[in-house]
Amino acid sequence: MSFGKNLQYFRQLSANLTQEALAERLNVSRQTISKWEMDAANPEMDKALELCKVFNCSLDNLFRDEMDKRGSAYSDLRVEDVPGFRYVEHTVVSVNPEGDALDRVFGYAKANGVENPRVVGWDFPNLSVEQVNVFKMHGYTAAWILPEGLAPEGLEIKEQPRHKYAAIHIDRPFDNPFVTIPGAYQTLGDYMRTNGLKHVETGVIPCFETAGDSMDIYLACE
């Protein structure tokens, strides 16, 4: 853990707040901020508490936790206004449901003459305790985003309204998926908390991931 690295991380999450701008808010010099980020000095308690207020974090976040999980695979951390879209979905509950769910919606697209469909997915949360703890199952929903004007027969079409999302891009997400993908969600959560963005869980898809060799992860926010 490193206070200096954590401070730099929070500063970068705050719309790349400069050392000069942060120094002005705390009534210290830019050189003081630089020393803190290099771990050459630590702030007094009153300044540490001010930092917590600036970044909406705890003292543990600043001094004890290892906050930056981004790594070289992450880029383009942003807030994005996602246009509304229509989609069809398929949910699978099993020990390894992602592949089956994605195969099904790619099959829907191919059957309707679409060779390069836009597909997203998200974890399906409505499982019993027995399914999770005894049978080690989890759920996954894959969704095909329909091209304008296409209404495939025999499939239920749902609509997602235009909404604001926090998003992050991941290169090579499956090189180390059990570290890289959870780390991206943690980074998005830190980004939203630091910038006063509240996660929205009703009325829209709360979160989703794009499918492919690279991935963008989205969290709905106010």
C-alpha positions in Angstrom: 0.0 0.0 0.0 1.1 3.6 -0.7 -0.5 6.8 0.5 1.2 8.6 -2.4 -0.1 6.2 -5.0 -3.6 6.3 -3.5 -3.6 10.1 -3.5 -2.5 10.2 -7.1 -5.2 7.7 -8.0 -8.0 9.7 -6.4 -6.7 12.9 -8.0 -6.7 11.3 -11.5 -10.3 10.0 -10.9 -11.4 13.5 -10.1 -11.4 14.6 -13.7 -7.6 14.6 -13.6 -7.5 17.3 -10.9 -4.0 18.9 -11.1 -1.6 19.1 -8.3 -1.9 22.9 -8.4 -5.7 22.8 -8.2 -5.6 20.3 -5.3 -3.0 22.4 -3.5 -5.2 25.5 -3.8 -8.2 23.7 -2.3 -6.1 22.6 0.7 -4.2 25.8 1.0 -0.8 24.2 0.6 1.9 24.4 -2.0 2.1 22.3 -5.2 5.4 21.0 -3.9 3.7 19.7 -0.8 1.3 17.7 -3.0 4.2 16.4 -5.0 6.0 15.2 -1.8 2.9 13.4 -0.6 2.5 11.6 -3.9 6.2 10.5 -3.9 5.7 9.3 -0.3 8.4 11.8 0.8 6.0 13.2 3.5 2.6 12.6 4.9 -0.1 15.2 5.6 -1.1 16.3 9.1 -4.4 14.9 10.3 -6.4 18.1 9.4 -5.2 17.9 5.8 -5.8 14.2 5.7 -9.4 14.8 6.7 -9.8 17.5 4.1 -8.5 15.0 1.5 -11.2 12.6 2.6 -13.8 15.3 2.0 -12.4 16.2 -1.4 -12.4 12.6 -2.7 -15.4 11.3 -0.7 -13.2 8.5 0.8 -12.1 7.2 4.2 -8.7 7.5 5.9 -8.3 3.7 5.4 -8.8 4.2 1.7 -6.0 6.8 1.7 -3.5 5.2 4.0 -4.1 1.5 4.3 -5.9 0.2 1.1 -4.3 -0.5 -2.3 -6.9 1.5 -4.3 -5.5 1.6 -7.8 -6.5 -1.7 -9.6 -6.4 -0.2 -13.1 -3.2 -1.6 -14.5 -2.1 -1.2 -18.1 -5.1 -3.0 -19.5 -7.5 -0.1 -18.5 -8.1 3.1 -20.4 -10.8 5.6 -21.3 -12.4 6.0 -17.9 -15.4 8.3 -18.6 -19.1 9.3 -18.3 -21.0 8.4 -21.4 -24.6 9.3 -22.5 -25.7 5.9 -24.0 -28.5 6.3 -26.6 -31.6 4.2 -26.1 -31.7 0.8 -27.9 -34.0 -2.2 -28.4 -32.7 -5.7 -27.6 -33.6 -9.3 -27.2 -32.0 -11.3 -24.4 -31.3 -14.8 -23.2 -30.4 -15.9 -19.6 -28.6 -19.1 -18.6 -28.1 -20.3 -15.1 -25.4 -22.9 -14.8 -21.8 -23.5 -13.5 -20.5 -21.6 -16.6 -23.3 -19.8 -18.3 -21.6 -17.0 -20.2 -20.7 -19.0 -23.3 -24.1 -20.6 -23.7 -26.0 -17.3 -23.3 -23.7 -15.5 -25.8 -23.9 -18.4 -28.3 -27.7 -18.2 -28.2 -28.0 -14.5 -28.9 -25.3 -14.7 -31.6 -27.5 -17.4 -33.1 -30.5 -15.1 -33.0 -28.6 -12.5 -34.9 -27.3 -15.0 -37.5 -30.8 -16.4 -38.1 -31.9 -12.9 -38.9 -29.1 -12.1 -41.4 -26.9 -10.1 -39.1 -23.3 -11.2 -39.2 -21.6 -8.7 -36.9 -24.2 -8.1 -34.1 -23.7 -5.7 -31.2 -23.9 -7.9 -28.1 -23.7 -7.0 -24.4 -24.1 -9.1 -21.2 -24.5 -8.8 -17.5 -24.7 -11.1 -14.4 -28.1 -12.4 -13.6 -28.7 -11.9 -9.9 -31.9 -13.8 -9.2 -30.6 -17.1 -7.9 -31.5 -19.1 -4.9 -29.0 -19.6 -2.0 -29.0 -23.3 -2.8 -28.1 -22.7 -6.5 -25.2 -20.5 -5.5 -23.8 -22.2 -2.4 -24.6 -25.9 -3.0 -24.5 -26.2 -6.8 -22.0 -23.4 -7.4 -24.1 -21.9 -10.1 -24.4 -18.3 -11.3 -26.5 -16.6 -14.0 -25.6 -14.6 -17.0 -27.8 -12.7 -19.5 -26.6 -11.9 -23.0 -28.5 -9.3 -25.1 -28.4 -8.6 -28.9 -28.9 -4.9 -29.6 -31.2 -4.8 -32.5 -30.4 -2.7 -35.6 -32.9 0.1 -36.4 -36.0 -1.2 -38.0 -35.4 -4.9 -37.3 -38.1 -6.8 -35.4 -37.3 -10.5 -35.3 -40.3 -12.8 -35.1 -40.9 -15.0 -32.1 -38.6 -13.1 -29.8 -39.6 -10.7 -27.0 -38.2 -7.2 -27.7 -37.2 -5.0 -24.8 -36.3 -1.4 -24.7 -33.5 0.5 -22.9 -34.0 4.2 -22.6 -31.3 6.8 -23.1 -29.2 7.0 -20.0 -25.9 8.1 -18.4 -23.3 5.5 -17.6 -19.8 5.5 -16.1 -17.6 3.4 -18.4 -14.1 2.0 -18.7 -12.3 0.2 -21.5 -10.3 -3.1 -21.0 -7.8 -4.5 -23.4 -7.3 -8.3 -23.3 -9.9 -8.8 -20.5 -9.6 -12.6 -20.7 -5.8 -12.8 -20.2 -6.6 -12.7 -16.4 -10.4 -12.3 -16.2 -10.8 -13.1 -12.5 -8.5 -10.1 -11.7 -9.0 -7.7 -14.6 -12.8 -7.6 -14.8 -13.5 -7.3 -11.0 -10.7 -4.6 -10.9 -12.5 -2.6 -13.6 -15.8 -2.7 -11.6 -13.9 -1.5 -8.5 -12.3 1.3 -10.5 -15.7 2.4 -11.8 -17.1 2.3 -8.3 -14.2 4.4 -7.0 -14.7 6.8 -9.9 -18.4 7.2 -9.3 -18.0 7.7 -5.5 -15.1 10.2 -6.0 -17.2 12.3 -8.4 -20.5 12.1 -6.5 -22.2 9.8 -9.0 -24.9 7.5 -7.7 -25.4 4.0 -9.1 -28.9 3.5 -10.6 -30.5 0.0 -10.3 -34.1 0.5 -11.5 -35.6 1.6 -14.8 -32.5 0.8 -16.8 -30.0 -2.0 -17.2 -27.8 -1.3 -14.1 -24.6 -2.6 -15.6 -23.4 -4.4 -18.7 -20.3 -5.5 -20.6 -19.6 -5.5 -24.3 -18.6 -8.8 -25.9 -15.3 -9.3 -27.8 -11.5 -9.5 -27.4 -11.6 -6.1 -25.8 -14.4 -5.0 -23.5 -16.2 -1.9 -22.2 -17.9 -2.0 -18.8 -20.8 0.3 -18.0 -22.4 1.2 -14.7 -25.7 3.2 -14.8 -25.5 6.5 -12.8 -27.5 9.6 -12.1 
